[in-house]
Amino acid sequence: MVRVPIFRSLITGSKSTNDEKPQETSEKEQVQPIGTISDKDAILRLEPVPNRKGLLIKIEPPKEPSVKIPHVPCDIVLVIDVSGSMVSAAPVPGESDESNGLSVLDLTKHAALTIIESMNENDRLGIVTFASKAKVLQPLIPMNKENKARSLKNVKSMKPLDATNLWQGLLDGIKLFNTGESSTNVPAIMILTDGMPNHMNPAAGFVPKIRAMGPLPASIHTFGFGYSLRSGLLKSIAEIGGGNYAFIPDAGMIGTVFVHAVANLQSTFATRAVLKLSYTRPLELYETTGPSVDQIVPVFADDSEDSQVELTINLGNLQFGQSRDIFLSTNGLKELEFLNEENPTRALVDAHLTYVKPGDCLKSRKVLESMLSKDADFIPMASNQRSILEYSDLPASEIAYHESRSLICNFISTMFPIGVDGEHGITRGMKNKREDLRTWIDTLPAKNFDDVKNQSLMKDVSADEPQGQVSMAIESKEYFNRWGCHFLPSLLNAHTRQVCNSFKDPGPLQYSTESPLFISCRDALDQIFDNLPAPEPSRHVHARGGRSRGSSTGISMSSYRNSSGVCFAGSTVVALASGRTVQIRKLRRGMKVRTPRGSRRVAMVLKTPVESEILCRVGKVLVTPWHPVSSDGKRWGFPANEADGVVMYTGCIYSVLLERDASSFAHAIRVGDMWGVTLGHGLTTGSDVRAHTFFGDYNAVGKGLLSLPRRAHGIIIGGGVERDEETGLVTSFRQPNK
């Protein structure tokens, strides 16, 4: 049988080959295993597409757990860079010339606190920091009330030091799993760094040294902040570690990247997933998403022309409600058609899938024990068989989507070849890549379909700013060297593993949209990040006029997860109930407008003067990035995710309050060819995109508007919003500047 490299489990209580104990403590705390999380297994399907010379393999986990749980229990070890560069300023998102005293480490600590607050007594957390030396701040301990307080204290104690010894930090993170108590939780190591490792790097390279360790106890996820990175190394570490790599370009992305990373872990259906395919020559199958350091070379039973072949593919974690779809290219089909007439079994492909489910699953434990034994057998959790010459009955749009996704991954991967040390490098000849891209885009099957998923891929590669990041990343040498060489491997990872890694890019945003658990975990983490007290700035900054300021007063942490704002440009066309249209700046109290629930009257119009405000262009409408909009009045989203472009706007922006109504759908107006939510819609909590504690509260909004200067016909003059000093949340409207 094929020997499949997998991760060592914690269930068996395996120990490290290195006897060194954590630096700070060797204590262990027992974790009580939880019961069965899912009594269902994944469905494995083979979908041949001979006309595209391909084979699509679909792995479909259950949509959600069999039991109601807030999240799947996790064991997370944070490995955080505390080198001197982490004290660098974290600029205010959207304000290039402003600083509020927060450093990169301040925001990283805030993200770590968010993770802690999202955990419960079934989860465990370990913390390692690294500079010139690594330090274990705490071993893996259950997140009960007492240990949470201890973890919060440990995170807050982090201080920037000197060099960047990433290797030692990684080693100590692995040791925490190897020396800790066994667990059936989802294990993960999360590494964040803002620079290049420059101290005590392994001479042979990171990847060979990690590979030589044998099975790892946890998946390794890497996060690179800023533009002074060895992204190729971080990507390779994540690949050999069975995890994900994410690029954090600036402070405004720290929150969303960490939120999505943890939400993916907390919605895990299975870990250590491995797919094995068996088939007969002359058939040849090839992976199409480009090379990675964890790929396994096909194994041939012998040298004969009709030899059996086994292809093994490491998949890592699988999430509830999100399929894993592997599009393989095929070769030898014509010869196989001839041979198949004599022996129909020649065209058969056998597929077997194995994985380990978190929680108390007896079958998973048997699979794991077999994986770890010296004479390991491949025990399948799901199997299927089909002739490669048959035709799939999947919709053409779905096949086009997965083929295009693989083609995009392959195109990006050609820019980052793997060196002899296992580290992704950067290819030369980017000018040729730009020329290739222009003609290659026209060949993508996704271009022929207008559904949301196919179009999301096209937006990734060729749309106008802020989308179309692939073409923009290689548009110039300056763009590629500054951010494209870091962003593209991150996007490649998201599409290869089908994970949503931020709120930003259209393609990855399609992943886990049908996973209730992922959505609830992400929304809960969003709320925690925004609602935690803002961190105390560690950097000394000066306000205008020379006055020193160093407190967190007025800092909104939501701006470090995303932007804010709920207004339209004054020229926005609004549909009246009569069928006529009028610019939003001309709306007056008592005018009847069209809503999804019919005609409703305008109560007040908020007019706010702005200068150089970032607005998104959606069709012919200019709107602030996070003002919920909808094409059908039922499903809501943010302009930032649908924008055709962005502009810097100076003038007045407008928000509308309609007459009171119990239905949230009666609080939206028709702007251009879409719906825009209005103030006081009634949704203050929950996962609905429109929900907001202040803007959704009709009474609070009305009271706030009445405190502002008023003009005739219900026009209110505003000056922005006021935020809570501790939480940073919007509490009311700000008086205009006099």
C-alpha positions in Angstrom: 0.0 0.0 0.0 1.0 3.6 -0.5 2.5 5.2 2.7 0.8 8.5 3.1 2.5 11.3 5.0 0.1 12.6 7.6 0.0 14.5 10.8 0.7 12.8 14.1 -2.4 12.8 16.3 -2.6 14.0 19.8 -5.1 11.2 20.6 -2.3 8.8 21.2 -0.5 11.2 23.4 2.6 11.1 21.3 5.7 12.8 22.6 8.4 14.8 21.0 11.7 13.2 20.1 13.2 16.2 21.8 13.0 16.0 25.6 13.3 19.8 26.1 10.3 21.1 28.1 8.5 24.5 27.5 10.6 27.3 28.9 8.1 28.7 31.4 6.2 25.6 32.7 5.8 21.9 32.2 2.3 21.7 33.6 -0.5 19.8 31.9 -4.2 20.1 32.2 -6.5 17.4 31.1 -9.2 18.2 28.5 -12.4 16.2 28.6 -13.2 14.9 25.1 -16.5 16.1 23.7 -19.0 13.7 22.2 -19.7 13.1 18.5 -19.8 16.3 16.5 -21.0 14.8 13.3 -22.5 11.3 12.7 -22.3 11.8 9.0 -19.4 11.2 6.6 -18.4 13.1 3.5 -19.7 12.2 0.1 -17.1 11.4 -2.5 -18.1 11.8 -6.2 -16.2 11.3 -9.5 -17.4 13.6 -12.3 -15.5 12.8 -15.6 -15.5 15.5 -18.3 -13.7 13.8 -21.3 -14.6 16.7 -23.6 -12.4 19.0 -21.3 -9.8 16.2 -20.8 -10.5 16.4 -17.1 -11.8 14.6 -14.0 -13.6 16.6 -11.3 -13.5 15.0 -7.9 -16.0 16.4 -5.4 -15.7 15.9 -1.7 -18.9 17.1 0.1 -18.8 17.3 3.9 -22.1 17.6 5.8 -23.6 21.1 5.8 -23.4 21.4 9.6 -22.7 19.3 12.7 -25.1 16.7 14.0 -25.3 18.5 17.3 -25.7 22.2 18.1 -22.4 23.7 19.1 -21.1 27.2 19.1 -17.9 26.0 17.3 -15.8 22.9 16.8 -13.3 22.7 19.7 -9.7 23.8 18.8 -6.2 23.6 20.2 -4.4 26.7 18.9 -0.8 27.7 19.5 -0.1 31.3 18.7 3.5 31.9 17.6 4.0 35.7 17.5 6.9 37.8 16.2 8.0 40.3 18.8 11.1 41.5 17.0 11.9 45.2 17.0 10.1 45.9 13.7 6.7 45.0 15.3 6.8 48.4 17.1 6.3 50.1 13.7 3.2 52.3 13.3 -0.1 50.7 12.2 -1.6 53.5 10.1 -5.2 54.3 10.3 -7.0 52.6 7.4 -7.8 55.0 4.7 -5.8 57.8 6.3 -2.2 57.6 4.9 -1.0 60.7 6.8 -2.6 59.9 10.2 -1.4 57.8 13.1 -3.2 57.0 16.4 -0.2 55.6 18.2 -1.0 51.9 17.6 1.8 49.6 16.5 1.7 46.4 14.5 2.2 44.5 17.7 -0.7 46.4 19.4 -3.1 45.2 16.7 -1.7 41.7 16.7 -2.3 41.5 20.4 -5.8 42.7 19.9 -6.4 40.0 17.3 -5.0 37.4 19.8 -7.4 38.7 22.5 -10.2 38.2 20.0 -9.2 34.5 19.6 -9.1 34.1 23.4 -12.5 35.6 23.9 -14.0 33.3 21.2 -12.8 30.2 23.0 -14.5 28.2 25.8 -13.5 25.4 28.2 -13.4 22.8 25.4 -10.7 24.7 23.6 -7.0 25.0 24.5 -4.5 27.8 23.8 -0.7 28.0 23.9 1.4 31.1 23.3 5.0 31.4 22.0 6.8 34.6 21.2 10.0 34.9 19.2 12.7 37.5 18.6 16.4 36.5 18.7 15.1 33.8 21.1 11.8 32.0 21.5 9.8 32.1 24.7 6.9 30.0 25.8 4.4 32.3 27.5 2.1 29.4 28.3 1.6 25.7 27.4 -1.6 24.4 25.9 -4.2 25.0 28.6 -8.1 24.8 28.5 -9.8 28.1 28.1 -11.8 28.1 31.3 -12.4 31.4 33.1 -9.2 31.3 35.2 -7.0 30.4 32.2 -8.6 32.9 30.0 -7.6 35.6 32.4 -4.1 34.2 32.5 -3.9 34.2 28.7 -5.1 37.7 28.4 -2.4 38.8 30.8 0.2 36.9 28.8 -0.8 38.5 25.5 -0.8 42.0 27.0 2.7 41.4 28.4 4.3 41.1 25.0 7.0 43.6 24.3 9.1 44.2 21.1 12.7 43.0 21.3 15.4 42.4 18.7 16.0 40.0 15.8 13.7 37.5 14.0 14.3 33.8 15.0 11.3 32.3 13.2 12.8 28.8 13.3 13.0 28.6 17.1 9.5 30.0 17.4 8.1 27.3 15.1 10.0 24.6 17.0 8.7 25.7 20.3 5.1 25.8 18.9 5.4 22.2 17.8 6.9 21.2 21.1 3.8 22.5 22.9 1.7 19.9 21.1 4.2 17.1 21.5 4.6 17.6 25.3 0.9 18.4 26.0 -1.9 16.1 27.0 -3.7 14.3 24.2 -6.8 15.8 22.7 -9.4 15.2 20.0 -9.6 18.9 19.1 -8.7 20.6 15.9 -4.9 21.3 16.3 -3.3 24.4 14.7 -0.2 26.5 14.9 -0.7 30.2 13.8 2.5 32.1 13.0 2.5 35.9 12.5 5.6 37.8 11.4 6.2 41.1 9.7 9.7 40.5 8.4 12.3 38.1 7.1 13.9 35.5 9.5 17.4 36.7 10.1 18.7 34.7 13.1 19.7 31.1 13.3 17.9 29.9 10.1 18.4 26.2 9.4 21.3 25.8 6.9 19.5 23.2 4.8 16.3 25.3 4.6 13.1 25.3 6.6 11.2 22.8 4.4 13.7 20.0 4.5 14.1 20.3 8.3 10.3 20.3 8.8 10.0 17.3 6.5 12.7 15.4 8.4 10.6 15.7 11.6 8.1 13.2 10.2 4.4 13.6 11.0 3.6 16.9 12.6 1.2 17.2 15.5 -0.8 20.2 14.1 -1.4 22.1 10.9 0.7 25.2 10.5 -0.8 28.5 9.3 1.4 31.5 8.4 0.5 35.2 8.3 2.7 37.8 6.8 2.2 41.4 7.7 3.5 44.3 5.6 5.8 44.3 2.6 9.2 43.2 4.0 8.4 39.5 3.8 9.7 36.2 2.6 6.3 35.2 1.4 7.7 32.3 -0.6 9.0 30.8 2.7 5.8 31.4 4.6 3.8 29.8 1.8 6.1 26.7 1.8 5.9 26.4 5.6 2.1 26.4 5.3 2.1 23.8 2.5 4.4 21.4 4.3 2.4 22.0 7.4 -1.0 21.3 5.8 -2.2 24.8 6.6 -2.9 28.2 4.9 -0.8 31.3 4.1 -2.4 34.7 4.3 -1.0 38.1 3.4 -1.9 41.1 5.6 -0.9 44.2 3.6 -1.8 46.8 6.2 -3.4 47.4 9.6 -6.9 47.5 8.1 -6.6 43.8 7.2 -5.3 42.3 10.5 -8.7 41.8 12.0 -10.5 40.3 9.0 -7.6 37.9 8.2 -7.5 36.5 11.7 -11.2 36.4 12.0 -11.6 34.3 8.9 -8.7 32.0 9.8 -10.1 31.1 13.2 -13.6 30.8 11.8 -12.3 28.2 9.3 -10.7 26.3 12.1 -13.8 26.5 14.2 -16.0 25.1 11.4 -13.7 22.1 10.7 -15.5 18.9 9.8 -12.3 16.7 9.5 -8.5 17.0 9.7 -5.7 15.2 7.9 -7.8 14.4 4.9 -6.1 12.3 2.2 -7.4 11.3 -1.2 -6.0 8.2 -3.0 -6.8 7.4 -6.7 -6.1 4.1 -8.3 -6.2 3.6 -12.1 -4.5 1.7 -15.0 -2.1 3.0 -17.6 -2.2 4.4 -20.3 -4.5 6.7 -18.3 -2.6 9.6 -16.7 -3.9 12.0 -14.1 -2.3 15.3 -13.2 -3.0 17.9 -10.5 -3.8 21.3 -12.1 -3.4 23.9 -9.4 0.4 24.1 -9.7 3.3 22.6 -7.7 3.4 22.6 -3.9 5.9 21.2 -1.4 3.5 18.6 0.0 2.7 17.0 -3.4 3.3 13.3 -3.7 4.7 11.7 -6.9 2.4 9.0 -8.4 3.4 5.4 -7.6 3.6 2.7 -10.3 3.1 -0.9 -9.5 5.6 -1.9 -12.2 7.1 -0.7 -15.5 4.5 -2.3 -17.7 2.3 -0.4 -20.1 -0.8 -1.5 -18.2 0.6 -0.9 -14.7 -1.6 0.1 -11.8 -1.0 3.7 -10.7 -1.7 5.2 -7.3 -2.0 9.0 -6.9 -2.2 10.4 -3.4 -3.3 14.0 -2.7 -3.0 15.6 0.7 -6.1 17.8 1.4 -5.6 18.9 5.0 -8.7 20.2 6.8 -12.2 20.0 5.4 -14.9 22.5 6.5 -18.6 21.9 7.2 -20.7 23.1 4.3 -17.8 23.7 1.9 -16.9 21.1 -0.7 -13.4 20.4 -1.8 -13.3 20.1 -5.6 -10.2 18.7 -7.3 -10.0 19.2 -11.1 -7.4 16.8 -12.6 -6.3 16.9 -16.2 -6.2 13.6 -18.1 -4.1 12.0 -20.8 -4.3 8.8 -22.8 -8.1 8.9 -23.3 -8.0 8.0 -27.0 -5.9 4.9 -26.4 -8.0 4.0 -23.4 -11.2 4.1 -25.5 -9.7 1.4 -27.8 -8.5 -0.8 -24.9 -11.8 -0.4 -23.1 -13.7 -2.2 -25.8 -11.9 -5.3 -24.9 -11.8 -4.8 -21.2 -14.3 -2.3 -19.7 -12.5 -2.2 -16.4 -9.4 -0.5 -17.9 -11.2 2.9 -17.8 -12.2 2.6 -14.1 -10.9 5.0 -11.5 -11.1 4.0 -7.9 -11.2 6.8 -5.3 -10.8 6.5 -1.6 -10.9 9.2 1.0 -9.7 9.1 4.6 -9.8 11.7 7.3 -10.0 12.2 11.1 -13.1 13.8 12.6 -12.7 15.9 15.8 -14.6 14.8 18.9 -15.4 11.3 20.1 -15.5 9.2 16.9 -14.4 5.6 17.3 -13.9 5.0 13.6 -11.7 8.1 13.3 -9.5 6.8 16.2 -9.1 3.5 14.4 -8.1 5.4 11.2 -5.7 7.5 13.1 -4.0 4.5 14.8 -3.6 2.8 11.4 -2.1 6.0 10.0 0.5 6.1 12.8 1.5 2.4 12.8 4.6 1.3 11.0 2.6 -1.0 8.7 -0.1 1.6 8.0 -3.1 0.6 6.0 -5.3 3.1 4.2 -8.7 2.8 5.9 -11.2 4.7 3.7 -14.0 6.8 5.2 -15.6 7.2 1.7 -15.1 5.4 -1.6 -16.3 5.6 -5.2 -15.6 4.2 -8.6 -16.4 5.4 -12.1 -15.3 5.1 -15.7 -13.2 8.0 -16.9 -14.9 7.7 -20.3 -18.3 8.5 -18.9 -19.8 12.0 -18.9 -20.7 14.0 -15.8 -24.3 15.3 -15.5 -23.1 18.4 -13.5 -24.2 21.8 -15.0 -21.7 23.1 -17.5 -21.3 26.3 -15.3 -20.1 24.3 -12.3 -17.5 22.4 -14.4 -16.4 25.7 -15.9 -16.0 27.2 -12.5 -13.8 24.5 -11.1 -11.7 24.2 -14.2 -11.2 28.0 -14.3 -10.3 28.1 -10.6 -7.6 25.5 -11.3 -6.3 27.4 -14.3 -6.1 30.6 -12.3 -4.1 28.7 -9.6 -1.8 27.2 -12.1 -1.2 30.6 -13.8 -0.3 32.2 -10.5 1.9 29.3 -9.4 4.1 29.6 -12.5 5.3 32.9 -11.0 6.5 31.2 -7.8 8.6 28.1 -8.7 9.9 25.9 -5.9 13.6 26.0 -5.3 15.9 23.1 -4.3 15.4 24.1 -0.6 11.6 23.8 -0.9 11.0 27.5 -0.8 8.9 29.3 -3.4 10.9 31.8 -5.3 10.0 34.4 -8.0 10.3 33.7 -11.7 11.8 36.1 -14.1 10.2 37.6 -17.2 7.1 39.2 -15.6 6.7 41.3 -18.8 5.9 38.0 -20.6 3.4 37.1 -17.9 1.5 40.4 -18.4 1.3 39.6 -22.1 0.2 36.0 -21.4 -2.5 37.2 -19.0 -4.2 39.4 -21.7 -4.7 36.5 -24.0 -5.1 33.8 -21.3 -8.1 35.6 -19.7 -10.1 35.2 -22.9 -9.7 31.4 -22.7 -11.1 30.9 -19.2 -14.3 28.8 -19.3 -15.7 31.1 -16.6 -15.9 33.9 -19.1 -18.8 32.2 -20.8 -21.1 32.1 -17.7 -22.7 35.0 -15.8 -23.5 33.2 -12.5 -22.0 34.6 -9.3 -19.3 32.0 -8.8 -17.9 32.2 -12.3 -18.0 36.0 -12.4 -16.3 36.1 -9.0 -13.2 34.5 -10.6 -13.3 36.9 -13.6 -13.4 39.8 -11.1 -10.4 38.4 -9.3 -8.3 38.4 -12.5 -9.5 41.2 -14.7 -12.1 43.6 -13.1 -11.5 47.3 -12.3 -10.0 48.4 -9.0 -10.6 47.4 -6.2 -11.1 44.0 -7.8 -9.1 42.5 -10.6 -6.1 42.2 -8.2 -4.3 39.5 -10.3 -3.9 41.7 -13.4 -3.1 44.7 -11.2 -0.5 42.8 -9.2 1.6 42.1 -12.4 0.7 45.4 -14.1 4.0 46.9 -13.3 7.3 45.9 -11.8 6.7 48.3 -9.0 3.3 46.8 -8.1 4.6 43.2 -8.2 7.7 43.9 -6.1 5.8 45.9 -3.5 2.7 43.8 -2.9 1.9 41.5 -5.8 4.6 39.0 -4.8 3.0 38.7 -1.4 -0.7 38.9 -2.3 -0.7 36.4 -5.2 0.6 33.4 -3.1 -2.1 34.2 -0.5 -4.9 34.3 -3.2 -3.5 31.1 -4.6 -3.8 29.4 -1.3 -7.4 30.6 -0.8 -8.4 29.2 -4.2 -6.4 25.9 -3.9 -7.9 25.0 -0.5 -11.2 26.8 -1.1 -11.2 28.9 2.0 -12.6 32.4 2.6 -9.6 34.3 4.0 -10.9 37.9 4.2 -13.8 40.1 3.3 -11.9 41.6 0.4 -11.5 39.4 -2.7 -14.6 38.4 -4.8 -13.4 34.8 -5.5 -12.6 33.6 -2.0 -15.7 35.3 -0.7 -17.7 32.5 -2.4 -16.3 29.8 -0.1 -18.2 28.7 2.9 -21.3 30.8 2.0 -23.4 27.7 2.5 -21.8 26.8 5.9 -24.0 28.0 8.7 -21.3 27.2 11.3 -18.6 29.1 9.5 -20.9 32.1 9.1 -21.9 32.2 12.7 -18.3 31.7 13.9 -17.1 34.5 11.6 -19.8 36.9 12.7 -19.2 36.1 16.4 -15.5 36.8 16.0 -16.3 40.0 14.1 -18.3 41.2 17.0 -15.7 40.3 19.5 -12.9 42.1 17.6 -15.0 45.3 17.3 -16.4 45.3 20.8 -13.2 44.6 22.8 -11.8 47.7 24.4 -9.4 49.4 22.0 -5.7 48.7 22.9 -3.6 51.3 24.6 -1.3 52.8 22.0 2.3 51.9 22.6 3.7 54.5 20.3 4.0 58.2 21.4 2.2 60.4 18.8 1.5 64.1 18.7 -1.8 65.7 17.9 -2.1 68.8 15.8 -0.9 71.8 17.7 1.9 69.8 19.3 -0.1 68.2 22.1 0.9 64.7 23.0 -1.7 62.0 23.0 -1.2 58.3 23.8 -4.6 56.9 24.9 -7.0 54.7 23.0 -9.8 57.2 23.2 -11.8 57.4 20.0 -10.1 54.5 18.3 -12.6 52.2 16.5 -11.3 48.7 16.2 -13.9 48.0 13.5 -11.8 50.1 11.2 -9.0 47.6 11.6 -11.4 44.8 10.5 -13.1 46.9 7.8 -14.2 50.4 7.0 -17.4 52.2 8.1 -19.9 54.6 6.6 -23.6 54.5 5.6 -24.3 57.2 3.0 -24.8 58.0 -0.7 -23.3 60.7 -2.8 -25.7 63.6 -3.4 -26.2 62.8 -7.1 -27.6 59.4 -6.3 -30.9 58.8 -8.1 -33.8 57.6 -5.8 -37.0 56.1 -7.1 -40.2 57.8 -5.8 -43.5 55.9 -5.2 -45.0 57.7 -8.2 -42.4 56.1 -10.6 -40.4 59.3 -11.0 -36.8 59.6 -9.8 -35.0 62.4 -7.9 -31.5 63.0 -6.7 -31.1 62.0 -3.1 -30.0 65.6 -2.2 -33.5 66.8 -3.2 -35.4 64.4 -1.0 -37.6 66.2 1.6 -39.8 65.2 4.6 -43.1 63.7 3.5 -42.0 62.6 0.0 -43.1 59.1 -0.8 -40.4 56.7 -1.9 -40.4 53.2 -3.2 -39.4 50.4 -0.8 -39.5 46.6 -1.1 -42.7 46.8 1.0 -44.3 49.5 -1.1 -44.7 53.2 -0.6 -43.2 54.8 2.5 -42.7 58.5 3.5 -39.4 60.2 4.2 -39.1 61.3 7.9 -35.7 63.0 7.8 -32.6 63.3 5.5 -29.1 63.5 7.1 -26.7 65.6 5.1 -23.0 65.3 6.0 -20.2 67.4 4.3 -17.1 65.3 3.6 -13.7 65.8 2.1 -11.7 63.1 0.2 -14.1 60.4 1.4 -13.6 56.9 -0.1 -16.8 55.9 -2.0 -17.4 52.8 -4.0 -18.9 53.0 -7.5 -21.6 50.3 -8.0 -23.1 50.8 -11.4 -24.0 54.5 -11.5 -24.2 54.8 -7.7 -21.5 56.2 -5.4 -21.9 54.8 -1.9 -19.7 54.4 1.2 -18.0 50.9 1.3 -20.0 49.5 4.2 -23.6 50.7 3.5 -25.6 47.5 2.9 -27.1 47.2 -0.6 -29.1 44.5 -2.3 -30.0 43.7 -5.9 -33.3 42.0 -4.9 -34.2 43.5 -1.6 -33.7 40.2 0.2 -30.0 39.3 0.1 -27.7 42.1 1.4 -24.0 42.7 0.9 -21.4 45.5 1.1 -20.4 47.7 -1.8 -16.8 47.0 -1.0 -17.3 43.5 -2.3 -19.3 44.4 -5.4 -17.7 47.7 -6.4 -16.8 48.5 -10.0 -14.2 51.0 -8.7 -13.5 53.5 -6.0 -13.3 57.3 -5.9 -12.1 60.1 -3.5 -15.3 62.2 -3.0 -15.6 65.7 -1.7 -19.1 67.2 -1.2 -22.1 66.0 0.8 -23.2 62.5 1.4 -26.8 61.6 2.4 -28.6 59.1 4.6 -32.4 58.7 4.9 -34.8 57.9 7.8 -38.2 56.7 6.7 -41.4 56.6 8.6 -41.5 54.0 11.4 -42.4 50.4 10.3 -42.0 47.1 12.1 -40.7 45.4 8.9 -37.0 45.8 8.2 -37.8 45.5 4.5 -39.8 48.7 4.7 -36.5 50.5 5.5 -34.8 50.6 2.1 -34.9 52.9 -0.9 -34.4 52.2 -4.6 -31.1 53.8 -5.6 -30.0 53.3 -9.3 -30.8 49.6 -10.0 -30.4 48.3 -6.5 -31.8 48.8 -2.9 -30.0 50.7 -0.2 -30.8 50.3 3.5 -32.0 53.3 5.4 -31.5 54.3 9.0 -33.5 52.8 11.9 -34.3 49.5 10.1 -34.9 47.6 13.4 -32.0 45.0 13.1 -29.6 45.6 15.9 -28.2 42.1 16.5 -27.7 38.9 14.6 -25.8 37.8 11.5 -27.8 39.9 9.0 -25.5 42.2 7.1 -27.7 45.1 7.9 -27.6 44.6 11.7 -26.0 47.4 13.7 -26.5 48.3 17.3 -26.9 52.0 16.6 -27.9 52.5 12.9 -30.5 49.7 13.3 -32.2 51.3 16.4 -35.0 53.6 15.2 -35.4 55.4 18.5 -31.6 55.9 19.0 -31.2 57.2 15.4 -34.2 59.5 15.7 -33.0 60.9 19.0 -29.5 61.4 17.5 -30.8 63.2 14.5 -33.0 65.6 16.5 -29.9 66.7 18.5 -28.3 68.0 15.3 -28.9 71.3 13.5 -32.1 71.2 11.4 -33.1 73.0 8.2 -36.4 73.3 6.5 -38.3 70.2 5.2 -36.6 67.6 7.5 -33.0 68.2 6.4 -30.5 67.5 9.2 -26.9 68.7 9.1 -24.3 66.2 10.5 -20.6 66.0 11.1 -20.0 62.3 11.2 -20.4 59.9 14.1 -19.5 59.6 17.8 -18.0 56.4 19.1 -17.8 54.9 22.6 -14.4 55.7 24.1 -13.8 52.1 25.3 -15.4 50.0 22.6 -15.0 52.2 19.6 -18.6 51.5 18.6 -20.9 54.1 17.0 -23.2 55.6 19.6 -24.6 58.7 18.0 -24.1 61.4 15.4 -21.5 64.1 15.7 -22.2 67.8 15.6 -21.0 69.5 12.4 -18.0 71.7 12.4 -18.8 75.4 12.9 
